[in-house]
Amino acid sequence: MTKVRGLREDIQLGLALKQQMEQWLLTSYQTTNKHITKIDSLTAQPKHNKTY
């Protein structure tokens, strides 16, 4: 039974870590997006139509 319990704990820890990483990535993305938007609004150059 010890092996099963250990595996369960590993899975729970893995899921918790996954959630933390997803949250961190989302927060980083949103922060970066805000900075890019701010930089765009500060630069007074004409906007070019770029397709990515």
N, C-alpha and C positions, 0 to 999 in steps of 0.2 A: 504493500500500500504506500510505502514511503516514496517509491518512484512515481506513482500516479500523482500524489500530492505535490511533489517537486515539479512535475511537468505542468500541473495546473497553475502553480505559483509562477512558473516561468512564463506561461501564456498570459496570465493576468498582468505581470510586469511588462511583458512585451506590448500588450494592448495599451497599457497606460503610457508607455514610452512613445508608442505610435501616435496617440492622441496629443501628447505634448509636442511632438515634432510637427504634426499637422498644424497645431495652433501657432507654433513659432513661425512656421513657413507662411501661414496666412497673415500673421501680424507683420512679418518682414515685407511681404509683398505689398500690403496696404500702405505701410510706411514709405516704401520705395516709390510707390505710385503717387503718393501725396507730394513727395519731394520732386518727382519728375513734373507733375502738374504745376507746382510752384515755380520751378525753373522755366517751364514753358511760358507761364504767365509773366515772368519777369523779363524775358527776352522779347525785345520789340521787333524782332525780325519777322518778315512775312512767312506765313506757314506754307510749306510745300506739301502737295498731296503725295504722300508716300504710301505705298501699299506693302505691307509686310506679310 
